[in-house]
Amino acid sequence: MILVIDDDHNGERLPQFHRWFGEPQVLHVTTAQEGYDRLANPKLLDAVFLDHDLGEKPGDMTMMQLADKIVAEGLQPGAHFIVHSMNPVGAQAMQRSLKKTHQIDICPMKTLAEKLNKGKPCQK
């Protein structure tokens, strides 16, 4: 099972994940709080794709706060986390936090699409 945390404003990203992994295998949420709720579920995930900039409103959990909670609470220890954000500074900050306890890669959406469309994993 794959979890995608992405606000997908223009509706282009989610269909790509469905094509790559099969629609029944993809869970999609649009906020960090919804992501936390899914990650806290004891059902183990294979991979978690994280966007960085979700357009949070004041008072909303941010993706950095989510990354820190994932580490602090040891959520989804066997999952492979991939930050697919186009924001390199935000992606690197999330990677620094998550790499303390999880397998984490950065693969911006454009690169991710190129690799997965060719059947290649995102890992270096």
C-alpha positions in Angstrom: 0.0 0.0 0.0 1.3 3.5 -1.0 0.4 6.7 0.8 0.6 10.0 -1.1 0.5 13.2 0.9 0.0 15.9 -1.7 -2.6 18.7 -2.2 -2.4 18.1 -6.0 -3.9 21.5 -6.9 -4.3 20.8 -10.6 -5.2 17.1 -10.4 -2.2 15.9 -12.4 -0.2 14.1 -9.8 -2.7 11.6 -8.3 -3.5 10.0 -11.7 0.2 9.4 -12.2 0.5 7.5 -8.9 -2.6 5.4 -9.8 -0.9 4.6 -13.1 2.4 3.6 -11.5 1.0 1.6 -8.6 -2.6 0.7 -9.4 -5.5 2.7 -8.1 -6.5 0.3 -5.3 -2.9 0.5 -3.9 -2.8 4.3 -3.5 -4.1 6.1 -0.5 -4.3 9.9 -1.0 -4.6 12.6 1.6 -4.2 16.4 1.2 -3.1 17.6 4.6 -0.3 16.9 7.1 -3.0 16.0 9.7 -4.7 13.5 7.4 -1.2 12.1 6.7 -0.5 11.7 10.4 -3.8 10.0 10.9 -3.0 7.4 8.2 0.6 7.0 9.3 -0.5 6.4 12.9 -2.7 3.5 11.7 -1.0 0.2 12.6 -1.5 -1.1 9.0 2.0 -1.0 7.5 2.7 0.9 4.3 5.2 0.0 1.7 6.0 3.6 0.7 5.0 7.1 1.6 5.3 10.0 -0.9 5.5 13.4 0.7 5.0 16.8 -0.9 6.5 19.7 1.2 4.3 22.7 0.4 0.6 21.9 1.0 -0.7 25.5 1.4 -1.4 25.1 5.0 -3.6 27.5 6.8 -2.6 29.1 10.1 -2.9 26.5 12.8 -2.6 23.5 10.5 0.1 20.9 11.0 2.9 21.5 8.6 4.8 18.8 6.7 7.9 19.6 8.8 5.9 19.0 11.9 4.6 15.8 10.4 8.2 14.7 9.6 9.2 15.4 13.2 6.2 13.4 14.6 7.0 10.5 12.3 10.5 10.3 13.8 9.4 11.0 17.4 6.7 8.4 17.3 8.5 5.9 15.1 5.6 5.7 12.7 5.7 3.2 9.8 9.3 2.0 10.5 9.5 -0.2 7.5 8.1 2.2 4.9 10.3 3.9 2.3 9.7 7.6 2.4 10.2 9.7 -0.8 9.9 13.5 -0.8 8.6 14.4 -4.2 8.5 18.1 -3.6 9.8 20.6 -6.2 11.0 22.7 -3.2 14.6 21.6 -2.7 15.1 23.5 0.6 11.9 22.0 2.1 12.7 18.6 0.7 16.2 18.6 2.3 14.8 19.8 5.6 12.3 16.9 5.6 15.1 14.5 4.6 17.3 15.6 7.5 14.6 15.0 10.0 13.4 11.6 8.6 16.8 10.1 7.9 17.3 9.8 11.7 15.0 6.8 11.7 13.7 6.0 8.2 14.8 5.2 4.7 14.3 8.5 2.9 15.0 9.7 -0.6 14.4 13.0 -2.4 13.0 12.7 -5.9 11.3 15.8 -7.3 8.0 15.0 -9.1 9.5 15.6 -12.5 12.4 13.2 -11.9 10.1 10.7 -10.1 7.8 10.7 -13.2 10.7 10.1 -15.6 12.1 7.2 -13.5 8.8 5.5 -12.7 7.5 5.9 -16.3 10.6 3.9 -17.3 10.1 1.3 -14.5 13.1 2.5 -12.5 13.1 3.1 -8.7 13.8 6.5 -7.3 16.6 5.4 -5.1 20.1 6.5 -6.1 
